[in-house]
Amino acid sequence: MDYIIICIVSLLASGLTLFSGFGLGTILLPVFALFFPVEIAITLTAIVHFLNNLFKLALLGKHANYKVIVAFGVPAILFAFLGAYTLKYLTGLAPLFDYTLFDKQFYIEPLKVVIGLLLIFFALLDIIPKLKNLQFDQKYLPFGGVLSGYFGGLSGHQGALRSAFLIRAKLSKEAFIATGVVIACVIDISRLSVYAETIIEQKDILNYSLVIAATIAAFFGAYFGNKLVKKVTIDSLQKFVAFLLIVFSFFFILGII
């Protein structure tokens, strides 16, 4: 059943990224978190995200602007390591407190609080007009790399911040997309190198066949979504997805999920 649910959501999530404005990782992370501990869910999402980006890189990589990649990507790589190590640190912390509801014990854990708050923040970032339309001057590209890299390493949330900085880099549409994909790949490589220890330690929990199935489903979702429409933002759908993410985040923070 977990195969069916995760593959269907991966397919739909990948397709939704073309319509809703949310990234694959943002939508897929909560689904993995329903079946696995949060640190494992982040690792599994990172693997699917990276493989999906490699697929995009093969299609679009030739259009990338490597001057922008160096300015943005170098600090992003360094701070992706820091974000990934922050994740490892939070994973080892004891619950902040616990409570009982309907005769069941629930625990509020630091890692779930941080990831839940980030999900809420990035959901709001994609639907509140003033936040959604944030743009930063080219001279701040290295700072954008710092932010995007750190949050990418910590939770996988890098796309919205990356776009806010790259949009002012005077790139063509093809170069903008390709440059973003290259940067996403290097951030994914950085964080996965830190997650590798978790992957080795939790090899019995990590279901590699499930990851492969979810990745293939994501490929199909991107392919068929692209066939339906060329990068359209549907406001009502975007708000609905954001609402679901926020509801999930509150349950996540409260330890109910």
Accessible surface in RSA format (square Angstrom, percent):
REM  Atomic radii and reference values for relative SASA: ProtOr
REM  Chains: A
REM  Algorithm: Lee & Richards
REM  Probe-radius: 1.40
REM  Slices: 20
REM RES _ NUM      All-atoms   Total-Side   Main-Chain    Non-polar    All polar
REM                ABS   REL    ABS   REL    ABS   REL    ABS   REL    ABS   REL
RES MET A   1   159.15  82.4 122.43  81.0  36.72  87.4 111.00  94.4  48.14  63.8
RES ASP A   2    50.07  35.1  46.72  46.5   3.35   7.9   8.43  19.8  41.64  41.5
RES TYR A   3    83.43  39.0  82.98  47.2   0.45   1.2  72.60  54.6  10.83  13.4
RES ILE A   4    99.46  56.6  95.61  71.2   3.85   9.3  99.46  71.6   0.00   0.0
RES ILE A   5    64.96  37.0  62.70  46.7   2.26   5.4  64.96  46.8   0.00   0.0
RES ILE A   6     0.00   0.0   0.00   0.0   0.00   0.0   0.00   0.0   0.00   0.0
RES CYS A   7    27.47  20.8  26.67  29.7   0.80   1.9  17.72  44.9   9.75  10.5
RES ILE A   8    87.85  50.0  86.68  64.6   1.17   2.8  87.78  63.2   0.07   0.2
RES VAL A   9    34.99  23.0  34.57  31.3   0.42   1.0  34.99  30.4   0.00   0.0
RES SER A  10     0.00   0.0   0.00   0.0   0.00   0.0   0.00   0.0   0.00   0.0
RES LEU A  11    65.29  36.4  63.94  45.7   1.35   3.4  63.94  44.9   1.35   3.6
RES LEU A  12   102.10  56.9  98.85  70.7   3.25   8.2 101.17  71.0   0.93   2.5
RES ALA A  13     0.70   0.6   0.05   0.1   0.65   1.5   0.30   0.4   0.40   1.1
RES SER A  14     1.83   1.5   1.33   1.8   0.50   1.1   0.38   0.8   1.44   2.0
RES GLY A  15    10.01  12.3   0.00   N/A  10.01  12.3  10.01  27.5   0.00   0.0
RES LEU A  16    43.53  24.2  42.31  30.3   1.22   3.1  42.46  29.8   1.06   2.9
RES THR A  17    22.07  15.7  19.26  19.5   2.81   6.7  11.48  15.4  10.59  16.0
RES LEU A  18    36.58  20.4  36.24  25.9   0.34   0.9  36.24  25.5   0.34   0.9
RES PHE A  19    29.05  14.5  28.62  17.7   0.43   1.1  29.03  17.6   0.02   0.0
RES SER A  20     0.00   0.0   0.00   0.0   0.00   0.0   0.00   0.0   0.00   0.0
RES GLY A  21    33.68  41.5   0.00   N/A  33.68  41.5  12.75  35.0  20.93  46.9
RES PHE A  22     2.36   1.2   0.55   0.3   1.82   4.7   1.10   0.7   1.26   3.6
RES GLY A  23    37.95  46.8   0.00   N/A  37.95  46.8  31.28  85.8   6.67  14.9
RES LEU A  24     8.44   4.7   5.33   3.8   3.11   7.8   5.33   3.7   3.11   8.4
RES GLY A  25     9.53  11.8   0.00   N/A   9.53  11.8   7.50  20.6   2.03   4.6
RES THR A  26    17.43  12.4  14.63  14.8   2.80   6.7   0.94   1.3  16.48  24.9
RES ILE A  27    19.65  11.2  17.24  12.8   2.42   5.8  17.24  12.4   2.41   6.6
RES LEU A  28     0.27   0.2   0.27   0.2   0.00   0.0   0.27   0.2   0.00   0.0
RES LEU A  29     3.48   1.9   3.48   2.5   0.00   0.0   3.48   2.4   0.00   0.0
RES PRO A  30    10.33   7.5  10.23   9.3   0.10   0.4  10.32   8.5   0.00   0.0
RES VAL A  31    16.52  10.9  16.35  14.8   0.17   0.4  16.52  14.4   0.00   0.0
RES PHE A  32     0.00   0.0   0.00   0.0   0.00   0.0   0.00   0.0   0.00   0.0
RES ALA A  33    10.48   9.6   0.79   1.2   9.69  22.0   0.79   1.1   9.69  25.7
RES LEU A  34   100.43  55.9  68.21  48.8  32.22  81.0  68.93  48.4  31.50  84.8
RES PHE A  35    75.66  37.9  42.84  26.5  32.81  85.4  49.47  30.0  26.19  75.0
RES PHE A  36    27.04  13.5  17.80  11.0   9.24  24.0  21.73  13.2   5.31  15.2
RES PRO A  37    66.23  48.3  52.54  47.9  13.69  49.8  65.33  53.9   0.91   5.6
RES VAL A  38     5.98   3.9   4.05   3.7   1.93   4.7   4.20   3.7   1.78   4.8
RES GLU A  39    36.10  20.7  35.85  27.1   0.25   0.6   8.53  16.5  27.57  22.5
RES ILE A  40     0.85   0.5   0.85   0.6   0.00   0.0   0.85   0.6   0.00   0.0
RES ALA A  41     0.00   0.0   0.00   0.0   0.00   0.0   0.00   0.0   0.00   0.0
RES ILE A  42     1.00   0.6   0.55   0.4   0.45   1.1   0.92   0.7   0.09   0.2
RES THR A  43     1.48   1.1   1.48   1.5   0.00   0.0   0.00   0.0   1.48   2.2
RES LEU A  44     0.48   0.3   0.48   0.3   0.00   0.0   0.48   0.3   0.00   0.0
RES THR A  45     6.92   4.9   6.79   6.9   0.13   0.3   6.79   9.1   0.13   0.2
RES ALA A  46     0.00   0.0   0.00   0.0   0.00   0.0   0.00   0.0   0.00   0.0
RES ILE A  47    27.48  15.6  27.46  20.5   0.02   0.0  27.48  19.8   0.00   0.0
RES VAL A  48     0.00   0.0   0.00   0.0   0.00   0.0   0.00   0.0   0.00   0.0
RES HIS A  49    25.71  14.0  25.15  17.5   0.55   1.4   4.05   4.2  21.65  25.2
RES PHE A  50    36.30  18.2  36.30  22.5   0.00   0.0  36.30  22.0   0.00   0.0
RES LEU A  51    61.14  34.1  59.21  42.4   1.93   4.9  59.21  41.6   1.93   5.2
RES ASN A  52     4.80   3.3   4.80   4.6   0.00   0.0   0.49   1.2   4.31   4.2
RES ASN A  53     7.68   5.3   7.68   7.4   0.00   0.0   0.05   0.1   7.63   7.4
RES LEU A  54    70.79  39.4  65.31  46.7   5.48  13.8  65.60  46.1   5.19  14.0
RES PHE A  55    73.47  36.8  66.46  41.2   7.01  18.2  72.83  44.2   0.64   1.8
RES LYS A  56    69.43  33.9  69.34  42.5   0.09   0.2  29.63  26.7  39.80  42.4
RES LEU A  57    53.13  29.6  49.01  35.1   4.12  10.4  49.04  34.4   4.09  11.0
RES ALA A  58    91.47  84.1  48.25  74.5  43.22  98.3  60.81  85.6  30.66  81.2
RES LEU A  59   111.79  62.3  91.88  65.7  19.91  50.0  94.28  66.2  17.51  47.1
RES LEU A  60    50.73  28.3  50.73  36.3   0.00   0.0  50.73  35.6   0.00   0.0
RES GLY A  61    10.96  13.5   0.00   N/A  10.96  13.5   9.81  26.9   1.15   2.6
RES LYS A  62   175.96  85.8 132.42  81.3  43.53 103.7  87.14  78.4  88.82  94.6
RES HIS A  63    71.26  38.9  58.71  40.8  12.55  32.1  35.39  36.5  35.86  41.7
RES ALA A  64    12.21  11.2   0.00   0.0  12.21  27.8   0.00   0.0  12.21  32.3
RES ASN A  65    51.52  35.5  44.73  43.2   6.79  16.3   9.25  22.3  42.28  40.9
RES TYR A  66   134.02  62.6 128.48  73.1   5.54  14.4 101.22  76.1  32.80  40.4
RES LYS A  67   178.04  86.9 164.71 101.1  13.32  31.7 114.11 102.7  63.93  68.1
RES VAL A  68    10.95   7.2  10.20   9.2   0.75   1.8  10.95   9.5   0.00   0.0
RES ILE A  69    18.91  10.8  18.50  13.8   0.41   1.0  18.50  13.3   0.41   1.1
RES VAL A  70    94.48  62.2  91.67  83.0   2.80   6.8  92.91  80.7   1.57   4.3
RES ALA A  71    35.63  32.8  25.32  39.1  10.32  23.5  34.65  48.8   0.98   2.6
RES PHE A  72     0.00   0.0   0.00   0.0   0.00   0.0   0.00   0.0   0.00   0.0
RES GLY A  73     1.73   2.1   0.00   N/A   1.73   2.1   1.73   4.8   0.00   0.0
RES VAL A  74    77.33  50.9  76.37  69.1   0.96   2.3  76.66  66.6   0.68   1.8
RES PRO A  75    21.33  15.5  20.46  18.7   0.87   3.2  21.33  17.6   0.00   0.0
RES ALA A  76     0.00   0.0   0.00   0.0   0.00   0.0   0.00   0.0   0.00   0.0
RES ILE A  77    56.81  32.3  56.81  42.3   0.00   0.0  56.81  40.9   0.00   0.0
RES LEU A  78   109.81  61.2 101.29  72.5   8.52  21.4 102.08  71.7   7.73  20.8
RES PHE A  79    69.91  35.0  69.54  43.1   0.37   1.0  69.91  42.4   0.00   0.0
RES ALA A  80     0.00   0.0   0.00   0.0   0.00   0.0   0.00   0.0   0.00   0.0
RES PHE A  81    71.29  35.7  71.29  44.2   0.00   0.0  71.29  43.2   0.00   0.0
RES LEU A  82    92.04  51.3  89.06  63.7   2.99   7.5  91.55  64.3   0.49   1.3
RES GLY A  83     0.00   0.0   0.00   N/A   0.00   0.0   0.00   0.0   0.00   0.0
RES ALA A  84     0.00   0.0   0.00   0.0   0.00   0.0   0.00   0.0   0.00   0.0
RES TYR A  85   123.26  57.5 118.63  67.5   4.63  12.0  77.11  57.9  46.15  56.9
RES THR A  86    32.62  23.2  27.59  28.0   5.03  12.0  23.65  31.8   8.97  13.6
RES LEU A  87     5.05   2.8   5.05   3.6   0.00   0.0   5.05   3.5   0.00   0.0
RES LYS A  88    64.31  31.4  50.23  30.8  14.08  33.5  40.44  36.4  23.87  25.4
RES TYR A  89   145.31  67.8 133.49  75.9  11.82  30.8 105.02  78.9  40.29  49.7
RES LEU A  90    21.27  11.8  19.77  14.1   1.50   3.8  19.77  13.9   1.50   4.0
RES THR A  91    54.14  38.5  32.59  33.0  21.55  51.4  32.71  43.9  21.43  32.4
RES GLY A  92    67.94  83.8   0.00   N/A  67.94  83.8  36.24  99.4  31.71  71.0
RES LEU A  93    68.97  38.4  54.13  38.7  14.84  37.3  55.47  39.0  13.50  36.3
RES ALA A  94    76.41  70.3  58.55  90.4  17.86  40.6  64.80  91.3  11.61  30.7
RES PRO A  95    64.69  47.1  47.76  43.5  16.92  61.5  47.76  39.4  16.92 105.2
RES LEU A  96   105.85  58.9  75.35  53.9  30.50  76.7  79.41  55.8  26.44  71.1
RES PHE A  97   120.78  60.4 111.79  69.2   8.99  23.4 120.78  73.2   0.00   0.0
RES ASP A  98    70.79  49.6  51.94  51.7  18.86  44.6   0.41   1.0  70.38  70.2
RES TYR A  99    60.30  28.2  53.01  30.2   7.29  19.0  58.68  44.1   1.62   2.0
RES THR A 100    85.91  61.1  57.40  58.2  28.51  67.9  40.87  54.9  45.03  68.1
RES LEU A 101    73.86  41.1  71.62  51.2   2.24   5.6  73.33  51.5   0.53   1.4
RES PHE A 102   186.50  93.3 151.64  93.9  34.86  90.7 163.02  98.8  23.48  67.2
RES ASP A 103   148.60 104.1 111.89 111.4  36.72  86.8  32.47  76.4 116.14 115.8
RES LYS A 104   129.62  63.2 126.53  77.6   3.09   7.4  75.14  67.6  54.48  58.0
RES GLN A 105    84.03  47.0  65.91  48.2  18.12  43.1  27.35  58.2  56.68  43.0
RES PHE A 106    20.90  10.5  19.37  12.0   1.53   4.0  20.90  12.7   0.00   0.0
RES TYR A 107   101.09  47.2  97.53  55.5   3.55   9.2  62.64  47.1  38.44  47.4
RES ILE A 108    14.51   8.3  14.51  10.8   0.00   0.0  14.51  10.4   0.00   0.0
RES GLU A 109    59.46  34.1  59.24  44.8   0.22   0.5   8.50  16.4  50.96  41.6
RES PRO A 110    12.77   9.3  10.44   9.5   2.33   8.5  12.64  10.4   0.13   0.8
RES LEU A 111     5.89   3.3   5.69   4.1   0.21   0.5   5.69   4.0   0.21   0.6
RES LYS A 112    32.42  15.8  32.42  19.9   0.00   0.0   9.89   8.9  22.52  24.0
RES VAL A 113    29.89  19.7  29.89  27.1   0.00   0.0  29.89  26.0   0.00   0.0
RES VAL A 114    43.32  28.5  41.59  37.6   1.73   4.2  43.04  37.4   0.27   0.7
RES ILE A 115     0.58   0.3   0.58   0.4   0.00   0.0   0.58   0.4   0.00   0.0
RES GLY A 116     0.00   0.0   0.00   N/A   0.00   0.0   0.00   0.0   0.00   0.0
RES LEU A 117    98.71  55.0  94.80  67.8   3.92   9.8  95.26  66.9   3.46   9.3
RES LEU A 118    19.12  10.6  19.00  13.6   0.12   0.3  19.12  13.4   0.00   0.0
RES LEU A 119     0.35   0.2   0.35   0.3   0.00   0.0   0.35   0.2   0.00   0.0
RES ILE A 120    24.54  14.0  24.54  18.3   0.00   0.0  24.54  17.7   0.00   0.0
RES PHE A 121    90.22  45.1  87.72  54.3   2.50   6.5  90.22  54.7   0.00   0.0
RES PHE A 122     5.31   2.7   5.28   3.3   0.03   0.1   5.28   3.2   0.03   0.1
RES ALA A 123     0.00   0.0   0.00   0.0   0.00   0.0   0.00   0.0   0.00   0.0
RES LEU A 124    59.26  33.0  59.26  42.4   0.00   0.0  59.26  41.6   0.00   0.0
RES LEU A 125    10.31   5.7   9.22   6.6   1.09   2.7   9.22   6.5   1.09   2.9
RES ASP A 126    22.87  16.0  22.87  22.8   0.00   0.0   0.00   0.0  22.87  22.8
RES ILE A 127    39.45  22.4  25.63  19.1  13.81  33.3  28.10  20.2  11.35  30.8
RES ILE A 128    66.79  38.0  65.73  49.0   1.06   2.6  66.79  48.1   0.00   0.0
RES PRO A 129    90.50  66.0  88.05  80.3   2.45   8.9  90.50  74.7   0.00   0.0
RES LYS A 130   179.83  87.7 165.47 101.5  14.36  34.2 114.47 103.0  65.36  69.6
RES LEU A 131    58.98  32.8  56.28  40.3   2.70   6.8  56.28  39.5   2.70   7.3
RES LYS A 132    88.61  43.2  63.51  39.0  25.10  59.8  46.47  41.8  42.15  44.9
RES ASN A 133   102.29  70.5  85.77  82.9  16.52  39.8  28.84  69.4  73.45  71.0
RES LEU A 134    69.91  38.9  63.58  45.5   6.33  15.9  66.07  46.4   3.84  10.3
RES GLN A 135    91.85  51.4  67.87  49.6  23.98  57.1  11.63  24.7  80.22  60.8
RES PHE A 136    62.19  31.1  59.08  36.6   3.11   8.1  62.19  37.7   0.00   0.0
RES ASP A 137    58.38  40.9  54.55  54.3   3.84   9.1  13.28  31.2  45.11  45.0
RES GLN A 138    69.70  39.0  64.57  47.2   5.12  12.2  18.63  39.7  51.07  38.7
RES LYS A 139   148.43  72.4 117.40  72.0  31.03  73.9  75.21  67.7  73.22  78.0
RES TYR A 140   100.38  46.9  99.17  56.4   1.22   3.2  65.95  49.6  34.43  42.4
RES LEU A 141    10.60   5.9  10.60   7.6   0.00   0.0  10.60   7.4   0.00   0.0
RES PRO A 142    63.36  46.2  63.21  57.6   0.15   0.5  63.36  52.3   0.00   0.0
RES PHE A 143   108.79  54.4 104.14  64.5   4.65  12.1 107.26  65.0   1.53   4.4
RES GLY A 144     0.00   0.0   0.00   N/A   0.00   0.0   0.00   0.0   0.00   0.0
RES GLY A 145     0.00   0.0   0.00   N/A   0.00   0.0   0.00   0.0   0.00   0.0
RES VAL A 146    36.93  24.3  36.93  33.4   0.00   0.0  36.93  32.1   0.00   0.0
RES LEU A 147    50.33  28.0  50.33  36.0   0.00   0.0  50.33  35.3   0.00   0.0
RES SER A 148     0.00   0.0   0.00   0.0   0.00   0.0   0.00   0.0   0.00   0.0
RES GLY A 149     0.00   0.0   0.00   N/A   0.00   0.0   0.00   0.0   0.00   0.0
RES TYR A 150    54.44  25.4  54.44  31.0   0.00   0.0  34.75  26.1  19.70  24.3
RES PHE A 151    46.69  23.4  46.69  28.9   0.00   0.0  46.69  28.3   0.00   0.0
RES GLY A 152     0.00   0.0   0.00   N/A   0.00   0.0   0.00   0.0   0.00   0.0
RES GLY A 153     0.00   0.0   0.00   N/A   0.00   0.0   0.00   0.0   0.00   0.0
RES LEU A 154     6.80   3.8   6.80   4.9   0.00   0.0   6.80   4.8   0.00   0.0
RES SER A 155     5.79   4.9   0.00   0.0   5.79  13.3   0.00   0.0   5.79   8.1
RES GLY A 156    13.53  16.7   0.00   N/A  13.53  16.7   5.95  16.3   7.58  17.0
RES HIS A 157     6.40   3.5   3.03   2.1   3.38   8.6   6.30   6.5   0.10   0.1
RES GLN A 158     3.62   2.0   2.16   1.6   1.46   3.5   2.16   4.6   1.46   1.1
RES GLY A 159    28.71  35.4   0.00   N/A  28.71  35.4  22.68  62.3   6.03  13.5
RES ALA A 160    29.58  27.2   8.41  13.0  21.18  48.2  17.43  24.6  12.15  32.2
RES LEU A 161    18.87  10.5  18.76  13.4   0.11   0.3  18.87  13.3   0.00   0.0
RES ARG A 162    35.04  14.7  35.04  17.9   0.00   0.0   0.02   0.0  35.02  21.2
RES SER A 163    45.83  38.7  44.49  59.4   1.34   3.1  23.70  50.5  22.13  31.0
RES ALA A 164    13.04  12.0   8.50  13.1   4.55  10.3  12.70  17.9   0.34   0.9
RES PHE A 165     0.74   0.4   0.61   0.4   0.13   0.3   0.61   0.4   0.13   0.4
RES LEU A 166     2.20   1.2   1.50   1.1   0.70   1.8   1.50   1.1   0.70   1.9
RES ILE A 167    84.16  47.9  64.04  47.7  20.12  48.5  64.62  46.5  19.53  53.0
RES ARG A 168   102.82  43.2  96.78  49.3   6.04  14.4  16.34  22.3  86.47  52.4
RES ALA A 169     7.16   6.6   0.00   0.0   7.16  16.3   0.00   0.0   7.16  19.0
RES LYS A 170   182.75  89.2 141.84  87.0  40.90  97.4 102.91  92.6  79.84  85.0
RES LEU A 171    34.16  19.0   4.18   3.0  29.98  75.4   7.06   5.0  27.10  72.9
RES SER A 172    65.86  55.7  47.23  63.0  18.63  42.9  49.55 105.5  16.31  22.8
RES LYS A 173   137.54  67.1 123.18  75.6  14.36  34.2  84.46  76.0  53.09  56.5
RES GLU A 174    86.52  49.7  85.27  64.5   1.25   3.0  32.34  62.6  54.18  44.2
RES ALA A 175    13.56  12.5  13.49  20.8   0.07   0.2  13.49  19.0   0.07   0.2
RES PHE A 176    49.43  24.7  48.44  30.0   1.00   2.6  48.44  29.4   1.00   2.9
RES ILE A 177    68.56  39.0  62.65  46.7   5.91  14.2  67.23  48.4   1.33   3.6
RES ALA A 178     0.08   0.1   0.00   0.0   0.08   0.2   0.08   0.1   0.00   0.0
RES THR A 179     0.00   0.0   0.00   0.0   0.00   0.0   0.00   0.0   0.00   0.0
RES GLY A 180     5.91   7.3   0.00   N/A   5.91   7.3   5.91  16.2   0.00   0.0
RES VAL A 181    11.27   7.4  10.09   9.1   1.18   2.8  10.75   9.3   0.51   1.4
RES VAL A 182    16.48  10.8  16.46  14.9   0.02   0.0  16.48  14.3   0.00   0.0
RES ILE A 183     0.00   0.0   0.00   0.0   0.00   0.0   0.00   0.0   0.00   0.0
RES ALA A 184     2.06   1.9   2.06   3.2   0.00   0.0   2.06   2.9   0.00   0.0
RES CYS A 185     5.19   3.9   5.19   5.8   0.00   0.0   5.19  13.2   0.00   0.0
RES VAL A 186    35.93  23.6  34.30  31.0   1.64   3.9  34.93  30.3   1.00   2.7
RES ILE A 187     0.00   0.0   0.00   0.0   0.00   0.0   0.00   0.0   0.00   0.0
RES ASP A 188     0.00   0.0   0.00   0.0   0.00   0.0   0.00   0.0   0.00   0.0
RES ILE A 189    94.54  53.8  91.66  68.3   2.88   6.9  93.37  67.2   1.16   3.2
RES SER A 190     4.51   3.8   3.01   4.0   1.50   3.4   1.50   3.2   3.01   4.2
RES ARG A 191     2.66   1.1   2.66   1.4   0.00   0.0   0.00   0.0   2.66   1.6
RES LEU A 192    27.83  15.5  24.86  17.8   2.97   7.5  25.18  17.7   2.65   7.1
RES SER A 193    64.63  54.6  37.46  50.0  27.17  62.6  45.70  97.3  18.93  26.5
RES VAL A 194     8.90   5.9   2.57   2.3   6.33  15.2   6.99   6.1   1.91   5.2
RES TYR A 195     2.34   1.1   2.34   1.3   0.00   0.0   2.34   1.8   0.00   0.0
RES ALA A 196    38.21  35.1  37.74  58.2   0.47   1.1  38.21  53.8   0.00   0.0
RES GLU A 197    86.92  49.9  82.41  62.3   4.51  10.7  32.02  61.9  54.91  44.8
RES THR A 198    21.33  15.2  21.27  21.6   0.06   0.1   5.65   7.6  15.68  23.7
RES ILE A 199    31.53  17.9  31.53  23.5   0.00   0.0  31.53  22.7   0.00   0.0
RES ILE A 200   117.65  67.0 114.01  84.9   3.64   8.8 117.05  84.3   0.61   1.6
RES GLU A 201   115.24  66.2  81.03  61.3  34.20  81.4  39.27  76.0  75.96  62.0
RES GLN A 202    53.01  29.6  51.37  37.5   1.64   3.9   2.05   4.4  50.96  38.6
RES LYS A 203   126.03  61.5 116.35  71.4   9.68  23.1  75.60  68.0  50.43  53.7
RES ASP A 204   137.62  96.4 101.37 100.9  36.25  85.7  37.84  89.0  99.79  99.5
RES ILE A 205    72.83  41.4  61.77  46.0  11.06  26.7  66.69  48.0   6.14  16.7
RES LEU A 206     6.06   3.4   0.07   0.0   5.99  15.1   0.07   0.0   5.99  16.1
RES ASN A 207    47.48  32.7  40.96  39.6   6.52  15.7  13.84  33.3  33.64  32.5
RES TYR A 208   102.50  47.9  99.05  56.4   3.45   9.0  90.60  68.1  11.90  14.7
RES SER A 209    60.84  51.4  51.76  69.1   9.08  20.9  45.45  96.8  15.39  21.6
RES LEU A 210     0.35   0.2   0.35   0.3   0.00   0.0   0.35   0.2   0.00   0.0
RES VAL A 211     4.48   2.9   4.48   4.1   0.00   0.0   4.48   3.9   0.00   0.0
RES ILE A 212   101.54  57.8 100.90  75.2   0.64   1.5 101.54  73.1   0.00   0.0
RES ALA A 213    27.98  25.7  20.34  31.4   7.64  17.4  25.29  35.6   2.69   7.1
RES ALA A 214     0.00   0.0   0.00   0.0   0.00   0.0   0.00   0.0   0.00   0.0
RES THR A 215     6.42   4.6   6.42   6.5   0.00   0.0   6.42   8.6   0.00   0.0
RES ILE A 216    84.42  48.0  84.42  62.9   0.00   0.0  84.42  60.8   0.00   0.0
RES ALA A 217    13.23  12.2   8.69  13.4   4.54  10.3  12.96  18.2   0.27   0.7
RES ALA A 218     0.00   0.0   0.00   0.0   0.00   0.0   0.00   0.0   0.00   0.0
RES PHE A 219    54.22  27.1  53.48  33.1   0.74   1.9  53.59  32.5   0.62   1.8
RES PHE A 220   105.24  52.6 104.30  64.6   0.94   2.4 105.20  63.8   0.04   0.1
RES GLY A 221     3.68   4.5   0.00   N/A   3.68   4.5   3.04   8.3   0.64   1.4
RES ALA A 222    18.92  17.4  16.48  25.4   2.45   5.6  16.74  23.6   2.18   5.8
RES TYR A 223   114.72  53.6 108.31  61.6   6.41  16.7  82.21  61.8  32.51  40.1
RES PHE A 224   108.91  54.5 108.46  67.2   0.46   1.2 108.46  65.8   0.46   1.3
RES GLY A 225     3.66   4.5   0.00   N/A   3.66   4.5   2.62   7.2   1.04   2.3
RES ASN A 226    62.26  42.9  60.73  58.7   1.53   3.7   9.86  23.7  52.40  50.6
RES LYS A 227   139.41  68.0 107.50  66.0  31.91  76.0  55.39  49.9  84.01  89.5
RES LEU A 228   141.10  78.6 110.10  78.8  31.00  77.9 112.73  79.2  28.37  76.4
RES VAL A 229    39.56  26.0  33.07  29.9   6.49  15.6  39.52  34.3   0.04   0.1
RES LYS A 230   145.08  70.8 131.12  80.5  13.96  33.2  98.52  88.7  46.56  49.6
RES LYS A 231   119.09  58.1  97.44  59.8  21.66  51.6  77.72  70.0  41.37  44.1
RES VAL A 232    58.12  38.2  54.67  49.5   3.45   8.3  57.84  50.3   0.29   0.8
RES THR A 233    68.46  48.7  42.89  43.5  25.57  60.9  21.17  28.4  47.29  71.5
RES ILE A 234    73.33  41.7  70.08  52.2   3.25   7.8  73.33  52.8   0.00   0.0
RES ASP A 235    81.82  57.3  77.34  77.0   4.48  10.6  36.40  85.7  45.42  45.3
RES SER A 236    82.75  69.9  70.96  94.7  11.78  27.1  53.39 113.7  29.36  41.1
RES LEU A 237    47.72  26.6  43.72  31.3   3.99  10.0  47.67  33.5   0.04   0.1
RES GLN A 238     2.49   1.4   2.49   1.8   0.00   0.0   0.18   0.4   2.31   1.7
RES LYS A 239   106.00  51.7 102.05  62.6   3.95   9.4  54.93  49.4  51.07  54.4
RES PHE A 240   114.46  57.3 109.04  67.5   5.42  14.1 114.00  69.1   0.46   1.3
RES VAL A 241    10.14   6.7  10.11   9.2   0.03   0.1  10.11   8.8   0.03   0.1
RES ALA A 242     0.07   0.1   0.07   0.1   0.00   0.0   0.07   0.1   0.00   0.0
RES PHE A 243   122.02  61.0 118.92  73.7   3.10   8.1 121.57  73.7   0.46   1.3
RES LEU A 244    89.86  50.0  85.35  61.1   4.52  11.4  85.87  60.3   4.00  10.8
RES LEU A 245     9.43   5.3   8.75   6.3   0.69   1.7   9.42   6.6   0.02   0.1
RES ILE A 246    35.42  20.2  35.42  26.4   0.00   0.0  35.42  25.5   0.00   0.0
RES VAL A 247    53.11  34.9  51.24  46.4   1.87   4.5  53.02  46.1   0.09   0.2
RES PHE A 248    22.91  11.5  19.69  12.2   3.22   8.4  22.60  13.7   0.31   0.9
RES SER A 249     0.00   0.0   0.00   0.0   0.00   0.0   0.00   0.0   0.00   0.0
RES PHE A 250   110.12  55.1 110.12  68.2   0.00   0.0 110.12  66.8   0.00   0.0
RES PHE A 251    87.91  44.0  87.69  54.3   0.22   0.6  87.73  53.2   0.18   0.5
RES PHE A 252     2.62   1.3   2.62   1.6   0.00   0.0   2.62   1.6   0.00   0.0
RES ILE A 253    25.44  14.5  25.32  18.9   0.12   0.3  25.32  18.2   0.12   0.3
RES LEU A 254    75.71  42.2  75.71  54.2   0.00   0.0  75.71  53.2   0.00   0.0
RES GLY A 255    13.80  17.0   0.00   N/A  13.80  17.0   0.74   2.0  13.06  29.3
RES ILE A 256    67.16  38.2  44.39  33.1  22.78  54.9  44.39  32.0  22.78  61.8
RES ILE A 257    51.93  29.6  30.96  23.1  20.97  50.5  51.93  37.4   0.00   0.0
END  Absolute sums over single chains surface
CHAIN  1 A    12478.4      10788.5       1689.9       9115.9       3362.5
END  Absolute sums over all chains
TOTAL         12478.4      10788.5       1689.9       9115.9       3362.5
